[in-house]
């Protein structure tokens, strides 16, 4: 899924997993992921997923050098990167582009990219009236 705020042009990705995710009324825990490269280009959609994700709550991981979850408010969510196929299957709209020792690069699958981009831009304009190109 994708989230951002009014001060960020570039989209930010968060990875929600079963183990450390905690859902509350207004926020939840997820891994906030870095982009493949720093860019404010709104259509830039590649993301790095570290291979060393910690599955414990950050409070129980003192001194752990793995990637930990962070709290994210529901108001920051813009697009969930899943969709339902005509046969009713829930599928990810992201695909692996490259594998490296420390991380994997993901990008939108070409068949889903136009709709994901349209949804993202529509929601961003609605949420942030000072939308910048």
C-alpha positions as a Python dict, from the first residue, in 0.01 Angstrom:
ca = {
    (1, 'X'): (0, 0, 0),
    (2, 'X'): (99, 358, -48),
    (3, 'X'): (89, 645, 198),
    (4, 'X'): (222, 998, 207),
    (5, 'X'): (150, 1341, 349),
    (6, 'X'): (109, 1693, 214),
    (7, 'X'): (482, 1768, 251),
    (8, 'X'): (594, 1472, 37),
    (9, 'X'): (568, 1463, -341),
    (10, 'X'): (718, 1118, -375),
    (11, 'X'): (501, 832, -261),
    (12, 'X'): (611, 618, 30),
    (13, 'X'): (538, 249, 62),
    (14, 'X'): (455, 54, 375),
    (15, 'X'): (451, -323, 409),
    (16, 'X'): (189, -473, 640),
    (17, 'X'): (262, -823, 765),
    (18, 'X'): (71, -1049, 1001),
    (19, 'X'): (318, -1085, 1289),
    (20, 'X'): (413, -734, 1405),
    (21, 'X'): (108, -552, 1264),
    (22, 'X'): (-122, -405, 1528),
    (23, 'X'): (-445, -241, 1420),
    (24, 'X'): (-606, 34, 1628),
    (25, 'X'): (-886, 282, 1560),
    (26, 'X'): (-664, 546, 1401),
    (27, 'X'): (-324, 387, 1338),
    (28, 'X'): (-145, 59, 1275),
    (29, 'X'): (209, -77, 1261),
    (30, 'X'): (383, -147, 933),
    (31, 'X'): (730, -147, 783),
    (32, 'X'): (790, 191, 621),
    (33, 'X'): (1001, 124, 313),
    (34, 'X'): (1257, 335, 135),
    (35, 'X'): (1235, 417, -236),
    (36, 'X'): (1486, 259, -473),
    (37, 'X'): (1623, 610, -525),
    (38, 'X'): (1539, 952, -385),
    (39, 'X'): (1295, 1125, -618),
    (40, 'X'): (1005, 1370, -593),
    (41, 'X'): (864, 1248, -925),
    (42, 'X'): (504, 1149, -839),
    (43, 'X'): (495, 856, -1081),
    (44, 'X'): (808, 693, -942),
    (45, 'X'): (686, 363, -804),
    (46, 'X'): (982, 136, -731),
    (47, 'X'): (1040, 41, -370),
    (48, 'X'): (1307, -145, -173),
    (49, 'X'): (1199, -422, 64),
    (50, 'X'): (1480, -516, 306),
    (51, 'X'): (1550, -888, 347),
    (52, 'X'): (1620, -840, 721),
    (53, 'X'): (1275, -746, 855),
    (54, 'X'): (1235, -792, 1230),
    (55, 'X'): (912, -970, 1326),
    (56, 'X'): (913, -852, 1689),
    (57, 'X'): (760, -536, 1832),
    (58, 'X'): (1027, -258, 1837),
    (59, 'X'): (1001, -231, 2218),
    (60, 'X'): (1128, -591, 2248),
    (61, 'X'): (1424, -543, 2014),
    (62, 'X'): (1676, -327, 2195),
    (63, 'X'): (2000, -325, 1998),
    (64, 'X'): (1851, -517, 1704),
    (65, 'X'): (1985, -389, 1369),
    (66, 'X'): (1700, -526, 1158),
    (67, 'X'): (1425, -316, 997),
    (68, 'X'): (1136, -255, 1241),
    (69, 'X'): (774, -148, 1209),
    (70, 'X'): (655, 209, 1265),
    (71, 'X'): (317, 356, 1357),
    (72, 'X'): (120, 497, 1064),
    (73, 'X'): (-212, 685, 1082),
    (74, 'X'): (-501, 564, 867),
    (75, 'X'): (-530, 917, 726),
    (76, 'X'): (-194, 866, 554),
    (77, 'X'): (-310, 566, 349),
    (78, 'X'): (-376, 646, -16),
    (79, 'X'): (-380, 321, -212),
    (80, 'X'): (-376, -45, -118),
    (81, 'X'): (-163, -232, -372),
    (82, 'X'): (-396, -526, -417),
    (83, 'X'): (-683, -589, -654),
    (84, 'X'): (-945, -853, -728),
    (85, 'X'): (-926, -1043, -1056),
    (86, 'X'): (-1238, -1120, -1267),
    (87, 'X'): (-1235, -1471, -1116),
    (88, 'X'): (-1249, -1326, -763),
    (89, 'X'): (-888, -1384, -655),
    (90, 'X'): (-712, -1119, -444),
    (91, 'X'): (-373, -1047, -600),
    (92, 'X'): (-84, -808, -538),
    (93, 'X'): (-38, -534, -797),
    (94, 'X'): (337, -528, -722),
    (95, 'X'): (599, -754, -876),
    (96, 'X'): (966, -830, -810),
    (97, 'X'): (1203, -641, -1041),
    (98, 'X'): (1541, -732, -890),
    (99, 'X'): (1687, -937, -603),
    (100, 'X'): (1995, -823, -410),
    (101, 'X'): (2168, -955, -98),
    (102, 'X'): (2011, -701, 139),
    (103, 'X'): (1685, -609, -35),
    (104, 'X'): (1441, -679, -319),
    (105, 'X'): (1313, -416, -563),
    (106, 'X'): (938, -413, -636),
    (107, 'X'): (738, -217, -894),
    (108, 'X'): (380, -218, -1022),
    (109, 'X'): (280, -496, -1260),
    (110, 'X'): (223, -332, -1597),
    (111, 'X'): (-140, -445, -1623),
    (112, 'X'): (-228, -272, -1293),
    (113, 'X'): (-3, 35, -1309),
    (114, 'X'): (-243, 276, -1491),
    (115, 'X'): (-530, 213, -1246),
    (116, 'X'): (-304, 233, -939),
    (117, 'X'): (-160, 564, -1062),
    (118, 'X'): (-508, 705, -1134),
    (119, 'X'): (-636, 600, -791),
    (120, 'X'): (-331, 747, -619),
    (121, 'X'): (-352, 1083, -796),
    (122, 'X'): (-728, 1113, -742),
    (123, 'X'): (-700, 1039, -370),
    (124, 'X'): (-399, 1268, -330),
    (125, 'X'): (-582, 1561, -492),
    (126, 'X'): (-883, 1498, -270),
    (127, 'X'): (-673, 1475, 46),
    (128, 'X'): (-429, 1756, -21),
    (129, 'X'): (-575, 2062, -190),
    (130, 'X'): (-226, 2204, -250),
    (131, 'X'): (-132, 1921, -485),
    (132, 'X'): (198, 1998, -660),
    (133, 'X'): (315, 1854, -991),
}
